[in-house]
Amino acid sequence: MAVDFSPDGQQIATAGVDGTIKLWQPDGRLLQTLRGHTALIRSVKFSPDGLLFATAGDDKTIKLWRRDGTLIRSIQTHTAGVWSIDFSPDGATLISGGNDRSVELWNRQGILLMTLPGKQSVIRVVAYSPDGQTIAAGNTDTTITLWHPDGTRRQVLEGHATPVHAIAFTRWSHPGFRQFRWHHQTVKPRRHTAEDNSRARYGHLELRV
């Protein structure tokens, strides 16, 4: 159901329907199997510093683990299953979204900092922009909701005909960076232009349907 690489690329975390987390080396050697969730796990994410990772799923909890597999804490979160989690770029906060139609913002101590305003449909994916200035949620009502980090809603993107299950922000690097847009089933690359520079500050999310 879920997989993520550590930032240094030296460890892989996988999680699935059996409610376990497995830690692997890139060469395929299994390091250990972790247990703690009581239902299937839908999301796993390493923190940006790579010192810990988080898991979440249908048991309505987010669990924080050290990289060595030690459970740090279990956070009782949503009133229904959690579908997606993501760390802020500085690793200080974690967002979550799921079947209870809410997006919640947590700190590493397990304290709920904010529930983002605005009536939502069921949440299938959440994501921070690379600079942490935008929070995005993909919804089963086919829309994508964007917020500022203070919880102010900035925009609702419309265009998909079916629920949104994946979101990715670009990461600007150099003038020749290629940005991918998509139209229906066709993926069309284009070169980064001067027009895009104003959007590079927060990492641009563009969905074309």
Rosetta silent file (secondary structure, phi, psi, omega in degrees, C-alpha in Angstrom):
SEQUENCE: MAVDFSPDGQQIATAGVDGTIKLWQPDGRLLQTLRGHTALIRSVKFSPDGLLFATAGDDKTIKLWRRDGTLIRSIQTHTAGVWSIDFSPDGATLISGGNDRSVELWNRQGILLMTLPGKQSVIRVVAYSPDGQTIAAGNTDTTITLWHPDGTRRQVLEGHATPVHAIAFTRWSHPGFRQFRWHHQTVKPRRHTAEDNSRARYGHLELRV
SCORE:     score description
SCORE:     0.000 S_00000001
   1 L     0.000  -30.813 -174.135    0.000    0.000    0.000 S_00000001
   2 E  -150.882  148.284  177.984    2.865    2.447    0.754 S_00000001
   3 E  -151.900  145.274  175.406    6.621    2.862    0.241 S_00000001
   4 E  -152.843  145.299  173.897    9.178    5.593    0.932 S_00000001
   5 E   -93.125  145.254  168.861   12.960    5.997    0.722 S_00000001
   6 L   -65.695  153.498 -177.656   14.978    7.630    3.474 S_00000001
   7 L   -56.951  -29.955  179.213   16.456   10.961    2.332 S_00000001
   8 L   -86.205   -1.098  177.366   19.943    9.445    2.102 S_00000001
   9 L    74.412    9.050 -175.111   18.632    6.571   -0.008 S_00000001
  10 L   -97.334   -2.529 -179.349   20.034    3.935    2.350 S_00000001
  11 L  -146.667  145.454  177.688   16.764    2.608    3.734 S_00000001
  12 E  -123.971  132.830  174.448   13.329    1.750    2.348 S_00000001
  13 E  -111.340  130.454  175.741   10.139    1.556    4.420 S_00000001
  14 E  -125.848  152.430 -179.593    7.159   -0.381    3.095 S_00000001
  15 E  -150.263  154.185 -175.030    3.730   -0.922    4.636 S_00000001
  16 L  -160.239 -158.284 -172.733    0.599   -2.713    3.615 S_00000001
  17 L   -64.662  -28.100 -178.210   -2.612   -4.582    4.118 S_00000001
  18 L   -77.955   -0.552  177.311   -1.166   -6.908    6.760 S_00000001
  19 L    77.703   11.061  179.103   -0.626   -3.945    9.122 S_00000001
  20 E  -108.269  158.598  172.655    3.151   -4.377    9.279 S_00000001
  21 E  -115.095  134.975  176.756    6.041   -2.098    8.324 S_00000001
  22 E  -118.800  135.942  177.212    9.164   -3.578    6.778 S_00000001
  23 E  -107.644  131.974 -173.518   12.533   -1.834    6.646 S_00000001
  24 E  -129.077  155.330  164.445   14.880   -2.777    3.808 S_00000001
  25 L   -87.645  156.641 -179.984   18.300   -1.984    2.479 S_00000001
  26 L   -59.451  -22.295  178.856   18.435   -0.872   -1.175 S_00000001
  27 L   -80.833    1.970  177.365   20.029   -4.216   -2.091 S_00000001
  28 L    96.634   -0.773  179.652   16.817   -5.967   -0.997 S_00000001
  29 L   -76.981  127.353  178.142   17.962   -7.253    2.399 S_00000001
  30 E   -75.725  123.947  179.615   15.158   -7.140    4.966 S_00000001
  31 E   -86.429  -47.840  178.136   16.315   -5.378    8.118 S_00000001
  32 E  -167.758  163.292  175.795   13.266   -5.859   10.311 S_00000001
  33 E  -116.152  127.814 -176.872    9.484   -6.117   10.480 S_00000001
  34 E  -108.784  140.433  178.592    7.613   -3.690   12.730 S_00000001
  35 E  -126.466  150.965 -178.759    4.186   -4.238   14.272 S_00000001
  36 L   168.486  -36.456  175.062    1.879   -1.848   16.067 S_00000001
  37 L   -74.289  150.572 -178.882   -0.959   -0.908   13.746 S_00000001
  38 L  -107.652    6.071  178.146   -4.175   -2.889   14.096 S_00000001
  39 L  -150.718  179.928 -176.506   -5.415   -2.402   10.521 S_00000001
  40 L   -62.545  148.946 -178.401   -3.987   -1.848    7.061 S_00000001
  41 E  -104.405  127.810 -175.529   -1.430    0.934    6.625 S_00000001
  42 E  -104.380  -17.451 -174.994   -2.022    3.395    3.788 S_00000001
  43 E  -147.331  141.602  173.599    0.891    5.845    4.121 S_00000001
  44 E  -140.718  133.103 -178.208    4.535    5.883    5.212 S_00000001
  45 E  -142.141  131.554  169.973    6.828    8.930    5.136 S_00000001
  46 E   -79.332  147.243  172.398   10.400    9.599    6.280 S_00000001
  47 L   -70.655  155.234 -178.394   11.084   12.943    7.936 S_00000001
  48 L   -58.170  -30.383  178.526   13.276   15.297    5.868 S_00000001
  49 L   -82.835   -7.126  176.683   16.219   14.775    8.251 S_00000001
  50 L    75.128    6.066 -176.745   15.830   11.004    7.906 S_00000001
  51 L   -82.444  -21.240  179.697   15.928   10.414   11.671 S_00000001
  52 E  -148.738  170.498  173.973   12.378    9.092   11.910 S_00000001
  53 E  -142.289  160.154 -178.187    9.420    8.052    9.814 S_00000001
  54 E  -120.624  148.411  175.516    5.652    8.115   10.225 S_00000001
  55 E  -132.405  153.617 -179.609    2.979    5.588    9.326 S_00000001
  56 E  -156.802  154.894 -179.381   -0.815    5.896    9.230 S_00000001
  57 E  -173.004 -150.812 -170.400   -3.819    3.868    8.185 S_00000001
  58 L   -75.118   -7.615  175.590   -7.243    2.503    8.897 S_00000001
  59 L   -85.504    7.815  173.944   -6.755    2.209   12.671 S_00000001
  60 L    69.829   19.455  179.591   -7.019    6.051   12.801 S_00000001
  61 E  -118.660  153.768  164.652   -3.526    6.497   14.227 S_00000001
  62 E  -110.480  129.843  178.033   -0.270    8.072   13.147 S_00000001
  63 E  -115.572  133.699  177.252    2.770    6.300   14.547 S_00000001
  64 E  -104.417  131.211 -175.934    6.218    7.871   14.723 S_00000001
  65 E  -126.348  143.600  166.629    9.221    5.528   14.596 S_00000001
  66 E   -73.464  161.509 -177.321   12.943    5.993   14.895 S_00000001
  67 L   -63.164  -24.461  178.259   14.919    4.782   11.958 S_00000001
  68 L   -81.742    2.182  177.888   16.099    1.790   13.998 S_00000001
  69 L    96.637    1.068  178.136   12.463    0.672   14.345 S_00000001
  70 L   -74.486  128.570  176.487   11.805    1.985   17.866 S_00000001
  71 E   -75.017  122.931  179.951    8.235    3.266   18.278 S_00000001
  72 E   -86.275  -52.161  178.563    8.366    6.850   19.576 S_00000001
  73 E  -161.957  158.408  175.456    4.650    7.548   19.961 S_00000001
  74 E  -117.750  125.827 -175.661    1.210    6.674   18.670 S_00000001
  75 E  -108.697  119.454  174.777   -1.123    9.591   17.916 S_00000001
  76 E   -77.787  119.654 -168.564   -4.873    9.048   17.928 S_00000001
  77 L  -115.603 -108.237 -171.183   -6.004   11.208   15.053 S_00000001
  78 L   -68.490  166.808  177.799   -9.014   11.252   12.769 S_00000001
  79 L   -85.647   -1.024  175.416  -12.453    9.807   13.463 S_00000001
  80 L  -145.266  177.970 -174.218  -12.008    7.539   10.427 S_00000001
  81 L   -57.983  147.335  179.582   -9.129    5.932    8.587 S_00000001
  82 E   -95.596  126.178 -178.919   -6.098    8.005    7.559 S_00000001
  83 E   -96.532  -28.386 -171.308   -5.224    7.816    3.860 S_00000001
  84 E  -154.165  144.949  176.249   -2.232   10.115    3.558 S_00000001
  85 E  -138.552  157.321  175.137    0.443   11.914    5.584 S_00000001
  86 E  -157.545  142.757  175.827    3.325   14.241    4.756 S_00000001
  87 E   -85.588  146.917  168.211    6.056   16.058    6.695 S_00000001
  88 L   -66.590  156.841 -177.880    6.683   19.772    6.334 S_00000001
  89 L   -58.030  -30.001  177.415   10.058   20.497    4.702 S_00000001
  90 L   -86.476   -2.442  176.629   11.578   21.451    8.077 S_00000001
  91 L    75.918    3.349 -175.217   10.205   18.246    9.624 S_00000001
  92 L   -79.512  -28.308 -176.993    8.522   20.110   12.485 S_00000001
  93 E  -130.391  166.115 -177.045    4.938   19.324   11.506 S_00000001
  94 E  -138.806  133.169  174.246    2.946   16.578    9.850 S_00000001
  95 E  -105.669  152.447  179.783   -0.292   16.814    7.891 S_00000001
  96 E  -143.716  151.342  177.453   -2.837   14.037    7.587 S_00000001
  97 E  -150.838  153.310 -177.559   -6.059   13.467    5.688 S_00000001
  98 E  -170.899 -149.080 -170.562   -8.573   10.693    5.336 S_00000001
  99 L   -73.183  -14.422  179.870  -12.088    9.357    5.396 S_00000001
 100 L   -87.752    9.320  172.654  -13.444   11.845    7.949 S_00000001
 101 L    70.770   19.325 -179.255  -13.098   14.641    5.335 S_00000001
 102 L  -121.724  154.985  171.029  -10.609   16.689    7.368 S_00000001
 103 E  -115.553  122.895 -175.133   -6.971   17.742    6.993 S_00000001
 104 E  -116.336  147.776 -178.642   -5.159   17.957   10.309 S_00000001
 105 E  -116.314  124.561 -174.291   -1.826   19.534   11.240 S_00000001
 106 E  -123.978  153.952  167.037    0.278   17.889   13.999 S_00000001
 107 E   -99.241  175.735 -175.436    3.616   18.481   15.671 S_00000001
 108 L   -69.174  -16.260  178.158    6.098   15.720   16.467 S_00000001
 109 L   -84.498   -1.054  178.036    4.871   15.583   20.063 S_00000001
 110 L    85.862   16.951  179.493    1.456   14.455   18.829 S_00000001
 111 L   -92.688  129.382  176.915   -0.346   17.728   19.558 S_00000001
 112 E   -72.950  117.149 -178.733   -3.065   18.755   17.115 S_00000001
 113 E   -88.925  -33.193 -173.716   -2.137   22.261   15.960 S_00000001
 114 E  -169.310  144.793  164.395   -4.959   22.915   13.527 S_00000001
 115 E  -107.666  120.254 -173.125   -7.765   21.409   11.495 S_00000001
 116 L   -66.399  134.745 -173.778   -7.729   23.172    8.145 S_00000001
 117 L   -75.714  162.455  177.669  -10.991   25.019    7.455 S_00000001
 118 L   106.852  124.694 -179.675  -13.377   24.435    4.600 S_00000001
 119 L   -62.835  129.389 -177.305  -15.826   21.616    4.071 S_00000001
 120 L  -117.426  161.884  162.515  -14.075   18.749    2.274 S_00000001
 121 L   -87.857 -173.640  178.070  -15.017   15.513    0.654 S_00000001
 122 L   -60.266  135.123 -177.328  -13.076   12.389    1.597 S_00000001
 123 E   -91.830  131.397  178.086   -9.317   13.079    1.412 S_00000001
 124 E  -109.084  -24.145 -179.636   -7.161   10.701   -0.600 S_00000001
 125 E  -155.783  143.000  174.076   -3.780   12.494   -0.601 S_00000001
 126 E  -128.596  153.390 -178.613   -2.072   15.407    1.160 S_00000001
 127 E  -158.641  142.877  168.809    1.226   17.127    0.327 S_00000001
 128 E   -91.660  146.606  168.878    3.434   20.040    1.358 S_00000001
 129 L   -71.901  160.951 -175.853    5.122   22.204   -1.263 S_00000001
 130 L   -58.566  -27.834  178.456    8.957   22.080   -1.178 S_00000001
 131 L  -100.160    3.833  176.651    9.224   25.358    0.748 S_00000001
 132 L    77.646    7.976 -176.307    6.312   24.581    3.089 S_00000001
 133 L   -92.120   -3.074  177.463    4.251   27.544    1.934 S_00000001
 134 L  -138.784  135.143  171.856    1.434   25.516    0.397 S_00000001
 135 E  -112.645  132.212 -178.450   -0.558   22.553    1.697 S_00000001
 136 E  -122.889  145.849  175.658   -2.521   20.556   -0.879 S_00000001
 137 E  -136.030  130.426  174.888   -5.227   17.923   -0.530 S_00000001
 138 E   -95.896  133.985 -168.524   -6.679   15.729   -3.258 S_00000001
 139 E  -118.956  158.784  177.262  -10.334   14.899   -2.760 S_00000001
 140 L   -73.934  -13.074  176.520  -12.856   12.317   -3.876 S_00000001
 141 L   -83.486   10.754  175.336  -15.067   15.138   -5.203 S_00000001
 142 L    81.735    5.681 -179.350  -12.417   15.526   -7.978 S_00000001
 143 L  -104.009  165.756  171.794  -10.980   18.806   -6.626 S_00000001
 144 E  -122.723  124.084  179.584   -7.621   19.795   -5.124 S_00000001
 145 E  -101.474  134.664  178.660   -7.711   22.243   -2.203 S_00000001
 146 E  -115.999  136.715  176.477   -4.726   24.513   -1.472 S_00000001
 147 E  -126.672  154.279  163.695   -4.036   26.285    1.843 S_00000001
 148 L   -75.789  159.593 -177.478   -1.420   28.656    3.187 S_00000001
 149 L   -64.174  -18.115  176.445    0.499   27.176    6.173 S_00000001
 150 L   -82.848    2.123  178.044   -1.514   29.376    8.575 S_00000001
 151 L    96.635   -5.080  178.196   -4.662   27.523    7.478 S_00000001
 152 L   -71.300  126.888  179.223   -6.016   30.187    5.139 S_00000001
 153 E   -75.716  131.049 -175.287   -7.546   28.564    2.081 S_00000001
 154 E  -104.729  -32.193 -174.374   -5.959   29.972   -1.074 S_00000001
 155 E  -169.668  152.135  170.075   -7.531   28.118   -3.982 S_00000001
 156 E  -121.040  123.146  179.904   -9.599   25.145   -5.140 S_00000001
 157 E   -93.923  132.683 -179.362   -8.449   23.489   -8.371 S_00000001
 158 L  -126.202  151.378  177.525  -11.093   21.882  -10.545 S_00000001
 159 L   154.607  -31.963  178.328  -10.867   19.841  -13.704 S_00000001
 160 L   -69.371  151.358  178.540  -10.533   16.146  -12.905 S_00000001
 161 L   -99.199   -8.880 -178.418  -13.480   13.906  -13.689 S_00000001
 162 L  -137.401  167.754 -178.944  -12.637   11.331  -11.015 S_00000001
 163 L   -54.922  147.957 -178.742  -11.201   11.380   -7.444 S_00000001
 164 L   -94.261  120.839 -176.446   -7.640   12.696   -7.007 S_00000001
 165 L  -113.503   -4.495 -177.676   -5.261   10.103   -5.546 S_00000001
 166 L  -150.117  142.069  177.284   -1.829   11.659   -6.146 S_00000001
 167 L  -138.968  138.223  174.143   -0.210   15.103   -5.935 S_00000001
 168 L  -142.209  135.097  173.872    3.371   16.141   -6.690 S_00000001
 169 L   -95.123  145.828  172.582    5.035   19.558   -6.587 S_00000001
 170 L   -74.116  157.291  174.408    7.893   20.460   -8.913 S_00000001
 171 L  -122.526  107.243 -177.080   11.276   21.301   -7.435 S_00000001
 172 L   -69.924  139.897 -179.017   12.977   24.105   -9.355 S_00000001
 173 L  -132.976  -46.398 -178.519   16.724   23.659   -9.848 S_00000001
 174 L  -154.588  165.326 -174.110   18.032   25.463  -12.959 S_00000001
 175 L   -58.560  -23.702 -179.170   16.671   27.324  -15.987 S_00000001
 176 L   -89.907    7.389 -178.721   16.648   24.173  -18.101 S_00000001
 177 L   -57.883  135.748 -179.618   14.454   22.257  -15.668 S_00000001
 178 E  -100.212  124.735  179.430   11.676   20.399  -17.456 S_00000001
 179 E  -100.295  136.193 -179.240    8.196   20.649  -15.982 S_00000001
 180 E  -103.723  126.943  171.444    5.624   17.973  -16.814 S_00000001
 181 E  -113.107  160.152  175.467    1.998   18.826  -17.445 S_00000001
 182 E  -135.709  146.825  179.062   -0.657   16.377  -18.431 S_00000001
 183 E  -128.811  108.832 -173.380   -3.785   16.567  -20.535 S_00000001
 184 L    57.240 -114.858 -177.111   -6.091   13.592  -20.113 S_00000001
 185 L  -101.470    4.706 -175.439   -3.788   10.606  -20.783 S_00000001
 186 E  -104.457  126.015  177.184   -1.000   12.522  -22.556 S_00000001
 187 E   -97.001  124.244 -176.023    2.099   13.691  -20.677 S_00000001
 188 E  -122.876  112.471  177.081    3.723   16.743  -22.288 S_00000001
 189 E   -78.970  150.509  171.335    7.097   18.055  -21.094 S_00000001
 190 E  -145.315  160.512 -178.841    8.055   21.678  -21.515 S_00000001
 191 E   -81.907  147.492  173.921   11.055   23.801  -20.603 S_00000001
 192 L   -64.713  136.125 -178.019   11.060   26.100  -17.615 S_00000001
 193 L  -122.923  170.694  179.218   10.631   29.712  -18.742 S_00000001
 194 H   -60.424  -29.430  179.090   11.078   33.173  -17.252 S_00000001
 195 H   -60.607  -27.395 -176.610    7.304   33.289  -16.757 S_00000001
 196 H   -82.973  -11.962 -173.497    7.643   30.518  -14.192 S_00000001
 197 H   -58.731  -35.493 -179.837   10.193   32.324  -11.997 S_00000001
 198 H   -66.491  -21.694 -179.070    7.484   33.977   -9.926 S_00000001
 199 H   -92.926  -11.972 -175.823    6.129   30.533   -9.113 S_00000001
 200 L   -69.790  -16.333 -176.646    9.483   29.002   -8.189 S_00000001
 201 L   -61.435  -36.969 -176.248    9.336   30.562   -4.743 S_00000001
 202 L  -116.757   -1.972 -177.051    6.969   27.949   -3.393 S_00000001
 203 L    84.365  114.227 -168.227    7.201   25.118   -5.916 S_00000001
 204 L   -88.092  134.024  173.087    4.485   25.091   -8.527 S_00000001
 205 L  -108.345  121.327 -179.026    1.668   22.551   -8.602 S_00000001
 206 L  -132.225  125.302  179.041   -0.052   22.398  -11.954 S_00000001
 207 L  -121.703  118.548  178.758   -2.860   20.060  -12.904 S_00000001
 208 L  -117.780  123.761  177.413   -4.196   20.227  -16.442 S_00000001
 209 L  -133.112    0.000    0.000   -7.146   18.061  -17.476 S_00000001
